[in-house]
Each structure stands twice: as C-alpha cells, then as structure tokens.
Amino acid sequence: MKTILNQQDADSFYEQLLDAHQGLDERQSALLNARLILLLANHLGDAKVLHECVEAARQMPAP
C-alpha cells in the first residue's frame, strides 16, 4: 500500500472529485463515492492491498 503522495497532479484530481459532487444531494454523493471506490478497487485488484487500505482508512483520525 502506498501512503506517500503518488499522483502527478493531485490538485487537479481533487478538483475533479469536487466537481463530480456538485449538484448532488447527500444520497447521490454517497452513491458516487461508493461506485468510485468499487471501480478503483476493481482496477487495483489486489485483495491484500485492498484490505490494508480499508484498515488504514478505518484508523485515520476524524477531522
């Protein structure tokens, strides 16, 4: 699992995520997030890494 920034243009990706959620209600936004997570997980495909990512996300402190 990579925990150090590994994107060439992270700011543009973050902006794209924000734009994708514009105009969506809370339910639609949650569904978009769920679909995106499943697509990215499928693309990654490594069960061990996915497990590590889920555990790391659960342990991150709340803002």
Stockholm file with secondary structure:
# STOCKHOLM 1.0

chainA/1-63         MKTILNQQDADSFYEQLLDAHQGLDERQSALLNARLILLLANHLGDAKVLHECVEAARQMPAP
#=GR chainA/1-63 SS CCCSCCCTTHHHHHHHHHHHHTTCCHHHHHHHHHHHHHHHHHHHCCHHHHHHHHHHHHHSCCC
#=GC SS_cons        CCCSCCCTTHHHHHHHHHHHHTTCCHHHHHHHHHHHHHHHHHHHCCHHHHHHHHHHHHHSCCC
//
